[in-house]
Structures are given as structure tokens and as C-alpha cells.
């Protein structure tokens, strides 16, 4: 949760800097966000490549539980489609692109800002941070009322890092590998799904 608050703090700081006109025009006109995105993708690749234990642990996952990331993705997209019907002023593809972040706010918000503008990128950032905070705060209730897989599904892409400790505590250590596998698969889908829906 501390990490989420730091991200929101930098976001607010950026808004204040933009309102006060303290950012040089040459900085705004350049491809800084695209360069940051490329660096972020490189770091994600390096972190996955360096941790070979993640790939090895996938062999221990129950084959039936391998469907959990697929169900998380389909359930999230179905929920986003339903929300787009309620919010008539928002296009279906906008809602699907935002939902496809699955809690991975740093990556998805940059992609959406590049493709659809700062307004939708800001909505994506806040929506995905909210998903992570919801998982951190509501994991015990989710596990109690909806089963031990519920916090993993709600956590989306965050279940292999930031929400893993709380998931381990409420669901049990038996679900650590499932949580990492789920987070890895959902995490991997984010750039493909976000760019797909943004390009429609």
C-alpha cells in the first residue's frame, strides 16, 4: 500500500508541476513517456529473466488452477463491458483498455496515455491503483466470503509482487505458487490487451 501511495503522490506532484508551468516546453514536446515505457518494459523483462525460480515453480501448479488467469481476464473484461453500458458517454474499447491494466498501473496508464490521451491515461492510473488497494484492504473479506482464490483473482497482475504477502497470509502458503503463476500470466497479457483495445 505504501508503494501505491508513493505513486499517487508523484502523480499529484506532476499535476501541480503542470498547473504551475514549471516544466520546460521542450520536455513536454519530446517522447519522454515513450522512452520511459521502453525502459519499464526492459526492466520487466530483466526481472522475469533473472528470476528463473518463477518459471520452474510453474511446473508445480495444479493444471486446473492454470485456468485462473484466463478466468480473471475474462471476468474483468466482462465487468468492464457491463460498466461501459452504464456509462453511456464512454466507449466500450476505452473501458476494456482501462480494465486490461489488471492493476498494473505503471505500464497500462502510459500505454493508454500514448494511444488515447492524458485523460483516459489518468482514469486508467486511478482505476488500477484502486484495484491494488482494494486487494490489500479487502483480501481477508474476499477469502472468507468468496473462497481462497478470490483475493488472487481480484489482485490481477499484482499477485506476484505487491499483494503476494497479504494473499499468502489470508489464503495460505499453499497458494503462493498459484498466486505467482496468476500474476505472471496476467502481467504478461497487459501490454498486448491494452494496445489491442486502444488500437480499435
N, C-alpha and C positions, 0 to 999 in steps of 0.2 A: 504493500500500500504506500510505503514511503516513496518508492520509485515512481508510482503514478502521480503522487502529489508534486514531486520534483518536475515531472514532465508538464503537468498543468501549470506549475509556476513559471517555467520557461515560456510556455505558450502565452500566458498573461503578460510576461515581460516583453515578448515580441509584439503583442498588440499595443502595449504602452509605447514601445520604441517607434512603431509605425505611426501612431497618433501624434507623437511629439516631433516627427520628422527628423529624427536623429540618424537615420540610416542613409548612407550615401546613395545617390541615384544610380551610380554605376553598379552597386551591389544588387540593387533591385532588378536592373535590366539584364543581369547575367544569368547563367544557368546554374546558380548555386544549389537550388533544390535538386536538380537532376544529378549534379556531382555528388551531393550528399546521399542521394538514393543509391547511386552506383557504389559508393563506399559502404553503405549499410548492407547492400546485397553481398558484397565481398566479405564483410565481417560475418554475416550469417553463414555463408559457405565455409569460411575458415573454422567457425565454431563447430559446425557439423562434421567437417573433415577431421578435425583434431580429436574429437571425442568418439573413437571407434567403439567404445563400450555401448553407446546408444544403438548402433547398428547390430551389434552382437546380441543385445538384450531382446531384440525383436523376435528372435527365434523362440523365445520362451513364452510369447504371448499366445493365449488360447485363440485358436482360429475363429471362434465365434465372436470374440471381442474385437477382432480386426475390423468388424463392420461398424464399430462405434464411431470412428471418424467420419465415415460415409453418412451415418445417420445424423451426426452433429451438423454436417454441411447441408444435407437435405432439409433438416428441421429448421435451421437458421434461415435458409433461403425461402422456405415456405412461409415462415413468420414474417420475413421482410416483404414478401409478395402480399401477404394479408394487410400489413401496415400501409403499403402503397395504395391499397383500395380505400383505406380510411382517410389517408392524406391525399386527397384528390389533386392537390397542387404539385405533388412530387411524382416524377416519372417512375415507372417500375424499375427501370435499369439503374436509376440513382439509388433507390432503396436496396437493390440487390448488390450494387457495388459497395455501399456502406456496410451492409451485413457481411459481405465476403471478407472483411477485415478480421473477423472472428477474434477480436480482442488484440490483434497485432497492430496497435495504433500508429507506431512509428513508421512502419512500412506502408500500410494502406492509405493513411492520410496524405503521404507525399505523392503516391501514385494518383490518387483522386484529385488532388490539387493540380497536378500536372495535366491531367486529362479534362477535368470538369471545372476547375477554378477553385479559388480560396474558400468560397462559402461552403461548398459541398465538402471540401477537404477538412474544414473546421468541424462540420457536423460529424464527419467520419471519425475525427480525432476524439471528440467528446463521447460519441456512441461507443467506441471501442474501449476507451478508458473506463466508461461506466460498466461495461461488461466485466472487465477485470476486477473492479472494485466490488461489484455485485457478488462475484465468485468469492472474493476474500472475506466479505462480510456475511454472506448467506450460506456458505458451504455447510455448516452444521445443520441448518434447517433443511437444505436440499437433500442431504444424505439421510436425514431422519424421515422425511415425508415422501421422498421420491426414489430412494434407493442409493446405494453407494456409487453408482455410475453417474448420477445426476450432477454432482459438482464437476466431474471431469468433462461432461458434455457442455455444461454452461461455461466452463473455463475456456473453451475453444483452443486457440493457439497458445495460450499462456500456461497450459498444463504441464509443459516440460521445463518451465523455469519459475516464474514468479508465484504461481498459485500451487505449485507442487507441494510445498511444505504443509499448507492447510489441507490439501486433498489427502495427503498421507496421514495427517492427524485424524481427520474425520472418517475417511473411508478405510484406512488400514494400510499397512505396508504391503499387503498382497496386491494392491492396486498401483504401486509405484511404476512398474514396467508398463502397465496398461496406460497410465497417465502420460508417461514419456512418449510411448508409441503414438498415442492420440494427438499429443501436442505437435510431434514431429510431422505427422501426416497433414494435419490441418494447417500448420505453419507453412508447409511446402505448397499447399494449394492457394495460399493468399495471393501471390503475385499473378498467377495465371487467371484466377477467377475475377480479381479486381480489374485487371486490364481488359479481360474479356467483356465484362459488363459495362465498363467505361467506354469501350470502343463501339458498342451497339448504338 
